[in-house]
Each structure stands twice: as C-alpha cells, then as structure tokens.
C-alpha cells in the first residue's frame, strides 16, 4: 500500500484504490486542489477499482468532491457521508441510507438479506462509484460488513464488489460514535482496509485559515501536542474582544443539549414579537429523514436582535458563506416578512427561503425549503462540520473525545476571531492508534513511493 503521513494541519489526504494488476500505486505530495482533480479525472474509468479521500480541515475538500461528483455519470454514482450534515453538503445521502442495512449491527447474513430487498438491491447493483465523506466516523466493523455486503449482493469477489470508492475523512478528527463500554475501532483497523486502499494523495493548500502562526498552532493541536507556547497563546485568547456591530461570538459546545438550552434561553430574553418560519418539505412523510440530513430545522423562530448564522453558501464573492455570522435587524417584505440580517462581512441582506436537496431512501431526491439560517448563540462541534466561523467562543472543559478540541479550534478563521474559555492543555488529545497508523504510513512511503512528476510537469 502506497502512503504518506499527514504532516500539516488543515490538509486533505486522498487514498485511491486501484487494481493490483496496475503495478505500484502512486503518491502525490503537496498538490493544489485543481491539479489533483485533473489527475483523478483521468483515472475515473472502469479499470480503476476505487478512490479514497481522507480530509483534514480547510483545504477545499468539499469543492474537490463536488467537482469529482460532477465528472462522474449520475446514474451510477452515489454520494454519501457518515453524517446527515456532511451528506447534505455534497448533495447526497447518509451511508446507512444507501446501504439499507439499518444500523449495521445485525449479523452479516441478515445484513445481506436486508441489502437484497427491492430498491436497496438496485443501489448496490447500479452503483459503479460510491463516495463516502467523513470516513473517520465510520466504524471499522461497519466498513467490513459493507465490503462483504457489496460482494454478496453484486456477485463479484473483487474488493467492494468492484465498486469504485471515493472516501474522505481525517482520523485525527471526530472518531466513530460508539457505546461508552466499547472501544473505538476505526476504518483503518477493519480487516478489509489494507486490501482496499492502495494510494495516498495529499492536499496541502489551506483555504480556511491564512495566518501561518495559527496554522502552525492547529498543527500541534491536531497531533495531540500542547506545548507551553500553544498553551500560552490559547489562554491569551480568553481576553479577545471579538464582538462587533451587535454580532456576538458563537459558543461552540461539546453537547447538543447545551446548545438548545442556550439558544432558546437567549432568544426568549430578547424583547419584541417572535416570528416563526415553517419549512416546506417535498414529502412530509419523510420528515425524520429530512431532519437527519438537512442543516436547518422544520421550524425556526426569530426576533429582532437574534444571533444567526448562514447554513448554506449564498454568495461566496460577498462573504455570504456557510457559517457566516450575523444579527437580525428587522423584518421586511410584502406578505409574510422575511428577516433582514446584518452580517459580519459587512453585507446586509434580506434572507429568503432556500431549497436544500438530498437523496432519500431508494435514491429518490427529497427537499426542504426553509430559511438558510440557524440560531447562533451556540452550536455543537458536530454540527459545525464544514463551517468557517468568523467569531467563535469555545469552552473545552467538557471535551470527551480525541480530536474534539482540534475540530473545535479549527472552526475559527483566525486566532483574532477566537476566544477560548477555561483552557486546559489536558483536553488536547490525539488517538494513539491513529498516530501509530499515520506513522506506519510514513514508513511505508519511505520504503516504496512513486511520484506523478511527469503528469504534474504536463499540467
């Protein structure tokens, strides 16, 4: 297996599965996003078994994924993710919805029978390209089961039944969700991992942050290192005054219950009338599926003065991007008024309902039409995936997972827009098994590595 270590913060690593008959796989070091896409585009053919992307934060991975999805035939391509929020970002569905095997906890034989049901079987047999985003949150046993199910349902003994995989994630971010009594098992610990993964590509161009010192700090935190200098700089952020123009810092929380309580309490404390906005769903019978995948709720209540953030890119050139912070300054419009929001980027905008589209069970497209806004006094670390926050306040006292502190800190666009409360260096943790895995990749790369120099020179 060709491989490389992930040495920098906020970078993306791409593992690409290729047929073993193709000879030694290839490693690409330090490639810009577009160059990697061009190379991958030339390799998306039936002769290539699969491609796997493992991403870190802030390098334009979602952009790259969407370009790849657009280059693949739509009828045989399924875009999935381990979480509903991540799936919505790439216009896909959850991995569990695609697989059709429930939670995946049932015995393998039962999972295979579930996958052979009408509608579900069609997913597996028609699929030639399977995208899985946020693979770090896919449990190792589930990975093995999916691989076995693919071979059984498709009747092919090739890895994943011959499906080409494009899989993204970073194992130093959020791990799989497991019971407190169970030990975490990552995808790379799956029995079938090594026979499936052959090639590693790395995106090193950081897009979210531009401050090299902040990027360096995040690099240390990502690897579980908290030096005296890192500790000093993060403690100093507690004095940052990051509120301006009536826009308050968003509190990033480890537990979703804290988020709901804080947002509800702060909204109720505002004077004035409450205005509610109901979503229009394409199929109300699928409300549970829509709620699990859509980044905005079926109902949002707002008042003048409400702290909000965008949940969708509206106009990147004007700074109206997913995670952009703002405050409601009023309501305008004929008929039912819509909120007028002043954003931290300097833009004041009437925010109207937008359509969020994703795939449901059976590959059917479902949608929700709703204001692309979320209350923003607080947001959970999990729900902040894919967002870049302008002003964020973090309490790390209740961090309970490896990688959680890193994911929280890396939501901030800059150190100046970050305020860390009650910082404790002990919460900066990296899973030792993940560090061992990356160390092994580095050693394997040193033993066997081919480059794409001819291709890069041509492009």
Secondary structure as UniProt FT lines:
FT   STRAND          12..16
FT   HELIX           20..22
FT   STRAND          27..31
FT   HELIX           33..43
FT   TURN            46..47
FT   STRAND          52..55
FT   HELIX           61..71
FT   HELIX           74..76
FT   STRAND          77..81
FT   HELIX           84..89
FT   TURN            90..91
FT   STRAND          93..94
FT   HELIX           95..99
FT   TURN            102..103
FT   HELIX           108..115
FT   TURN            118..119
FT   HELIX           120..126
FT   STRAND          129..133
FT   HELIX           135..137
FT   HELIX           140..154
FT   HELIX           159..162
FT   STRAND          164..167
FT   TURN            171..172
FT   TURN            180..181
FT   HELIX           187..189
FT   TURN            191..192
FT   HELIX           193..196
FT   STRAND          199..203
FT   HELIX           212..222
FT   TURN            223..224
FT   HELIX           228..236
FT   HELIX           237..239
FT   TURN            245..246
FT   STRAND          250..253
FT   HELIX           256..269
FT   STRAND          275..278
FT   STRAND          280..281
FT   HELIX           284..286
FT   HELIX           287..293
FT   STRAND          299..302
FT   TURN            304..305
FT   STRAND          307..310
FT   HELIX           316..318
FT   TURN            322..323
FT   STRAND          325..332
FT   STRAND          338..343
FT   TURN            344..345
FT   STRAND          348..350
FT   STRAND          353..359
FT   HELIX           361..363
FT   STRAND          365..371
FT   STRAND          373..375
FT   STRAND          378..380
FT   TURN            381..386
FT   STRAND          392..395
FT   TURN            397..398
FT   TURN            402..403
FT   HELIX           404..409
FT   TURN            410..411
FT   TURN            416..417
FT   STRAND          418..421
FT   HELIX           425..427
FT   HELIX           432..447
FT   HELIX           453..458
//
